Amino acid sequence: MPKPPTRTKPSGKAGATPTLSARKKALFIAVCLVFPLVLVVLVEAGLRLAGFGGRPPTLRVLGAVDPDRPELGRVVTTSTEGPGSFFYMNRDRPGTIELFSFVTPKPERTFRVMLFGESAIKGFPQPPAFSAGAFLREMLADAMPERDVEVLNFGTTAIASYPVLEILREAVAFEPDVVIVYCGNNEFYGAFGVASLNRGARSPGAMRAQRWFQTRGIGQAIGDWRGRVVRARQDAEADGARTLMETMVGQSFIGVDSPLREAAVRNLSHNLREMAAACDAIGVPMLLCTLASNERDMAPLGEPDWGDADQAVRAKGEAALVRVRSGELSPREAVDLLTEAHLAAIDHSLLSFFLGRASLALLEAEGSANLDQEVLYSRYFEDATRDDTMPWRPNWHTDQAIREVAEKTSAMLVDVLAAFREASPGKAVGWELMDDHVHFSLEGQQLLARTLAGAVLEREGLSERASRMASDEDYRARLGDNPFDRYGVAHQMRVLLSVPFMRETNPGAAPRFDARARALRNAMPSGMDEVLQRWQRAETHTGGVRRPLSGMAARELLRRGDTGAARGLLKPAIASVPAYSSLHLEYVYLDLALRAAASGGEALTGEDAERARAAIGRGRFLILQVGARTGMTERNIGRLHQLLGEWEAALPMLLEAQRRLGGTDRVAVDQALVLSYVRLGRRGEALAVIEHGVQASGDFGPMYERMRGMLGE
């Protein structure tokens, strides 16, 4: 058998491995180090192209108010993208800021007030026309007629104090005269709260690092993926999609001794101090508010913390709660029974809450002679909010943190909590001023505004002018209080208060607003159900603008020929939508058209003509600067020109709208075109529009036939 050929060994030392030169070693190490970085950069770039990452601003500076008059300044508008970037685990369903605009540089006569905080200062559940900011603007305008008062409300739904700080830092560059901060409700469950779905770190430094990572494409993509997984599980457990309030809860039970409580207060204190420092840096006064909540009429929302109580204590406490809730006990009996149970489970929030209610009822029954109960019931309510294991409401520690920041910084304290307690029965805040746990009723919005107005006037050295402010009833009438927007509030609250943890802890809350909504509906004109149902559908509200129910009702009433009722609804509708929007142009047009009709159909003059020209200017800005070429903007500009008797100027806009619109909107545009042609003596072109409509519009043909009457046929 032949032997296998022998292998020739390489020259040199036997078994030696070839060595790399120092240069090659360095190159190899460099490649190993650089390759992961290059890979990260490529992944980051790809994710940015896919729409992940970035730190979009809350405010965008657009074009000149009037290109021919640059001295008028530039338009600044809010953007939902900035606040939305804090919701890294629910990017498709973030909290929102109202869309509004203002001018930079600030006009000379303008007194600019900026509001910052969460949904409570934003005005939820009221529409923008009836928020505290809207009432504040009216009150300050009465007290300071020599100034053009402007209230810019940066309140944003479902955010904690860190996002509020970031929004404030950006906004104060635009020349506020006064900054007002109402913040601290969402330190647990708002975006960057310590127990939120979009959880923030437990220290300010770590939170800044977290924010940096989550504005990278990689960080945001990871957060988006995690959020979808968590929310899918939540929806499955809830047997359907959850509300934003439910979605934001990352941890539903926070024990009385949880370190998250200390972290929440620490973060709030730090962020409020930073807000004060940002205002100091530009020499602007900051007013810092204490927070009011529904302490008397809404029970704690979380499962009570029994602490170390044994089974016998728990059974006794549960039995006491059952008897008290049944209403079978007198106030004295309820206080005695609950006091015994409470002493055995001192951190039990529900026992504290019902002991507070029983003590208040006993005080009302026995009068002011029972001073012990007068002192105790408010303490029990404070204990109930402090020990709530689902802390959606501010508590004693929140209040102390706010007061300490005001004491140690230049911020001026505005004691909203004291004002609300003083205005409440038994000096305990309840349904009279609140619509849920932290959001204000219409009356609460007015009290908040009046409290803030008094503080602003005091800060400006004008306290004596508070007497110039009108009554609450006058302001409600002035802003256009109406049953349709009140129905909208009642409907939103019955939905929010029907979420499981609300329904279980406060079973009477949703029925309260359901009864109110039904009563308001029954008082409306017949046949409005379709409008109400359409308003409740999500698809009705697109483009970041929520259509006011008052505006939708006004359109329906106009269709019925009830111009008087419709006109009263247009003012709050106009105030509830962005000034730079086609919807705003539409409401302004309808309002001015009704005014023109009431004066005999003549062309607008005076203040009405100025309003029409200002609206035309905003419409042209939308087209040139924003690119809002939907057809609706052009149609409303054209119709506003017609109200001014500018029939020729209306034609280009109406022709552009004709090209873009269809259905009944196209019919309305063609009718306006026919009117312009008739007024200009161009009968042939008017007839051509009509003939084309008769032949090509299908079911709308009869509407075009009726237009022949405009030609005298």
ZIKAWO-V120694 format. One record per pair of residues at least 24 apart in sequence whose C-alpha atoms are under 6 Angstrom apart, sorted by the first residue. I is the first residue (numbers start at 1). J is the second residue. D is the distance in Angstrom with one decimal. If there is no record, write none. Layout:
i:I j:J d:D
i:I j:J d:D
//
This chain:
i:44 j:217 d:5.4
i:44 j:218 d:5.9
i:47 j:217 d:5.3
i:48 j:217 d:5.6
i:52 j:217 d:4.7
i:53 j:215 d:4.8
i:53 j:216 d:4.5
i:53 j:217 d:3.7
i:53 j:220 d:5.7
i:54 j:215 d:5.1
i:55 j:215 d:5.8
i:56 j:81 d:6.0
i:56 j:82 d:4.9
i:57 j:82 d:4.7
i:58 j:82 d:4.2
i:73 j:104 d:5.4
i:73 j:105 d:5.8
i:74 j:103 d:5.5
i:74 j:104 d:5.3
i:75 j:102 d:5.9
i:75 j:103 d:4.8
i:76 j:101 d:5.4
i:76 j:102 d:5.3
i:76 j:103 d:5.8
i:77 j:101 d:4.2
i:87 j:198 d:5.9
i:88 j:220 d:5.9
i:88 j:223 d:5.5
i:89 j:198 d:5.8
i:89 j:223 d:4.9
i:89 j:224 d:4.8
i:89 j:227 d:4.1
i:90 j:227 d:5.9
i:95 j:157 d:4.6
i:95 j:158 d:5.4
i:96 j:156 d:5.4
i:96 j:157 d:5.3
i:97 j:156 d:4.6
i:99 j:578 d:5.7
i:100 j:578 d:5.2
i:109 j:147 d:5.3
i:109 j:148 d:5.7
i:110 j:147 d:5.7
i:110 j:148 d:4.5
i:110 j:149 d:5.8
i:111 j:148 d:5.9
i:111 j:149 d:4.8
i:111 j:150 d:6.0
i:112 j:150 d:4.8
i:112 j:176 d:5.0
i:112 j:177 d:5.2
i:113 j:151 d:4.7
i:113 j:176 d:5.9
i:113 j:177 d:5.9
i:113 j:178 d:5.0
i:113 j:179 d:6.0
i:114 j:151 d:5.9
i:114 j:152 d:4.8
i:114 j:153 d:6.0
i:114 j:179 d:4.9
i:115 j:153 d:4.8
i:115 j:154 d:5.7
i:115 j:180 d:4.9
i:116 j:154 d:5.1
i:116 j:155 d:5.1
i:116 j:181 d:4.9
i:117 j:155 d:4.7
i:117 j:164 d:5.9
i:117 j:181 d:6.0
i:117 j:182 d:5.1
i:117 j:183 d:4.6
i:118 j:155 d:4.9
i:118 j:156 d:4.7
i:118 j:157 d:5.3
i:119 j:155 d:5.8
i:119 j:156 d:5.4
i:119 j:157 d:4.3
i:120 j:439 d:5.1
i:121 j:155 d:5.6
i:122 j:155 d:4.2
i:125 j:489 d:5.6
i:126 j:489 d:5.9
i:128 j:576 d:4.8
i:129 j:572 d:5.4
i:129 j:575 d:5.1
i:129 j:576 d:5.1
i:132 j:445 d:4.5
i:132 j:446 d:6.0
i:132 j:449 d:5.0
i:135 j:449 d:5.9
i:136 j:449 d:4.7
i:139 j:469 d:5.5
i:142 j:469 d:5.8
i:143 j:465 d:5.4
i:143 j:468 d:5.4
i:158 j:190 d:4.5
i:159 j:190 d:4.1
i:159 j:191 d:4.4
i:160 j:186 d:4.8
i:160 j:187 d:5.0
i:160 j:190 d:4.6
i:160 j:191 d:5.6
i:160 j:192 d:5.8
i:160 j:193 d:5.4
i:161 j:268 d:6.0
i:165 j:275 d:5.9
i:178 j:285 d:5.5
i:179 j:286 d:4.7
i:180 j:286 d:5.7
i:180 j:287 d:4.7
i:181 j:288 d:5.0
i:182 j:289 d:5.2
i:185 j:393 d:5.6
i:185 j:394 d:5.2
i:187 j:264 d:5.5
i:189 j:248 d:5.9
i:189 j:249 d:5.7
i:195 j:250 d:5.4
i:195 j:251 d:5.3
i:196 j:248 d:5.5
i:196 j:249 d:5.1
i:196 j:250 d:4.4
i:197 j:248 d:5.0
i:197 j:249 d:5.6
i:197 j:250 d:4.2
i:202 j:263 d:5.3
i:252 j:390 d:5.9
i:253 j:389 d:5.2
i:253 j:390 d:5.8
i:254 j:389 d:4.7
i:255 j:389 d:5.6
i:256 j:387 d:5.6
i:269 j:401 d:5.8
i:286 j:411 d:5.0
i:287 j:411 d:5.6
i:287 j:412 d:4.7
i:287 j:413 d:6.0
i:288 j:412 d:5.9
i:288 j:413 d:5.0
i:288 j:414 d:5.8
i:289 j:413 d:5.9
i:289 j:414 d:4.6
i:289 j:415 d:5.9
i:290 j:415 d:5.2
i:290 j:416 d:5.3
i:290 j:417 d:5.7
i:291 j:417 d:5.4
i:292 j:417 d:4.6
i:293 j:437 d:5.7
i:293 j:438 d:4.7
i:294 j:429 d:5.3
i:294 j:430 d:4.8
i:294 j:437 d:4.9
i:295 j:381 d:5.9
i:295 j:429 d:5.6
i:296 j:428 d:5.8
i:296 j:429 d:5.7
i:296 j:430 d:5.0
i:297 j:430 d:5.1
i:300 j:388 d:5.4
i:301 j:390 d:5.7
i:301 j:505 d:5.7
i:302 j:388 d:5.8
i:302 j:389 d:4.7
i:302 j:390 d:4.3
i:304 j:348 d:5.4
i:304 j:349 d:5.7
i:305 j:348 d:5.4
i:306 j:348 d:5.7
i:317 j:341 d:5.2
i:331 j:358 d:5.4
i:331 j:361 d:5.8
i:331 j:362 d:5.0
i:349 j:384 d:4.3
i:349 j:387 d:5.3
i:349 j:388 d:5.5
i:352 j:380 d:5.1
i:352 j:384 d:5.1
i:353 j:381 d:5.5
i:353 j:384 d:5.1
i:356 j:380 d:4.8
i:356 j:381 d:5.5
i:480 j:572 d:5.5
i:484 j:550 d:5.6
i:485 j:549 d:5.8
i:485 j:550 d:5.8
i:487 j:517 d:5.3
i:487 j:520 d:6.0
i:490 j:517 d:5.3
i:548 j:573 d:5.8
i:580 j:618 d:6.0
i:582 j:633 d:4.9
i:586 j:636 d:5.9
i:603 j:643 d:5.5
i:603 j:644 d:5.0
i:603 j:645 d:5.3
i:604 j:644 d:5.3
i:631 j:657 d:4.2
i:631 j:660 d:5.2
i:631 j:661 d:5.8
i:647 j:676 d:5.1
//
